[in-house]
């Protein structure tokens, strides 16, 4: 059973947590609402009919998302009281009905024409939009592959699904696709917003001949910040990138005093290492990047800090400055930028470069070309790999790395039958001979020595995609699991329900989807196998939590919460946590938390960063607010084996 909040509950949640995004005005009149609801109902019937009729025609059923997006774009403002332009809503319903009629006939002309496109997200099952311009010389039977240019949009708090799909589509070019991602609204393409971009590319690759070696990444303002992040964290995905203005990190951009009485807590400062592009500046050695800003633009600050960070890595930042302008592209400078990006695209990305550098602070960002990190010695400290291909071998220097994979495509770079020698930090390792198929080798470091392993297979350890913090659980499929039992105390029950409502509302408002939610009694084996599970309540109220509680490193009973040698009175404390699910360690369980940035952090995208680490104990005597879930009395990160860290501060 899927549960959704009613409008009344949403109103109550807004009263508790403050004004949510997006804004609510203007609203349709009573008569306009009646007309829109009638049209919405008719389009909904068409969609359900198509879902039934096309179930045995998967190629057409996939295109149903291109119809559903018009339904969602109108339903959300009507159901949730969001800003609603009536003329745009009417046009959206008209376009949705037109596409539904064409799809019923087995026709999908918009695939070749471009415009509004959509896909179904793995994260929450929501339909997400993007705008697409198809090349003028594109033909479905074309043998060639096409370049793709991505442009990430700037901040616009009114940019609901309806306003986005009502905007102007990008102009078509002669020879390449142009993609404008929605990016989950207004989150600077972070968290689900970054997954959104890769899901768009995956959807496109199933429909068009995309050249993965000629993907150009650009964006401006908030979109420029997105490019700084995406280029630095995913340096092997793009042939070239150009951030326009934006921001690149949090502390300096926000002028935060890290030592004063109002300094963010130690764990929040440590978590800046997740998204600060300055901490990944060394990765820009792997791709061409050209920064742009206007001569008078205050947001040139991002280029200044990135230039300094890159200089520290022995790199030089290319910059193009628009003369005499502030926060916009200057025409001639934009022309020069496009020309240079075009040159890089024409050359193409090198699939197996001779020299690769990878810098990271977390296994969430663990790859560059033929390097894959599988383990760190310590999260949230800098890790580096600098590796070169040499004759019949690899030379690599590492720091803070405990497991690594070198992976190459078929017949690259060594001939079949060769036994490469890998120099790892001065230690010579002879590895198995290269097969004819794709070749890879896994090396694990133990006792300061590297050795070949079939896989880095410790039973429980932090690994890519399973390393925390709490916010990481919402970058893959997740389900909220609501309790059906009675809680340990009234204060905890009230707090938990309020937090659940707030998290559900914020997901819908900021990430433009509806949370999958089930009762603890309704979970299936498939849910446990495929989803991160967000458990709400306590071991008395939530049956699944009760089942696994004794297999977690923090204990919680009716009297106390026990963290190592410390205990907290359970009558007025609660626990937030992320941990591999004991019933399926390839997926997370999360206790009592959605995203950890909250309403007060909506003011600027640079503050939409994780605010809490792997585990947190909160005192419920201090009410939750727009900054946090209550008074944090203890918090910390688990170590690389998912145990309580012995050497990190806990307060």
ABEGO torsion letter per residue (X at the ends): XBBBBBAAAAAAAAAAAEBBOBBAOBBBBAAAAAAAAAAAAAAAAAAAAAAAAAAABAAAAAAAAAAAAAAAAAAAAAAAGBBBBAAAAAAAAAAAAAAAAAAAAGBBAAAAAEEBBBBBBAAAGBBBBBBBBBBAABBAABABBBBBBBBBBBBBAABBAAAAAABBBBBBBAABBBBBBAGGEBAGGBEAAAAAAAAAAAAAAAABBBBAABBBBBEBEAAAAAAAAAAAABAAABABBBBBEEBABAAAAAGBBAABAABBBAAAAAAAAAABAAAAAAAAAABBBBBBBBAABAAAAAAAAAAAAAAAAGBBBBBBBBBGBBBBBBAAAAAAAAAAAAAAAAAEBBABBABBBBBBABAABABBEABBBABBABBGBBBBBBBBBBBGBBBBBBBGBABBBBBBBBGOABBBGBBBBBBBGGBBBBBBBBBABBBBBBBBBBGGBBBBBABBABABBBBBGBAOBAAAAAABBBBBBBBABBBABAAAAAAAAAAAAAAAAAAAAAAGBBBBBBBAAABBAAAAAABBBBBBEBAAABAAAAAAAAABABBBBAABBBBEABBBBAAABBBBBBBBBAABAABBBBBGBBBABBAAAAABAAABBBABBABBBBBAABBBBAABAEBBABBBBBBAAGBBBAABBAX
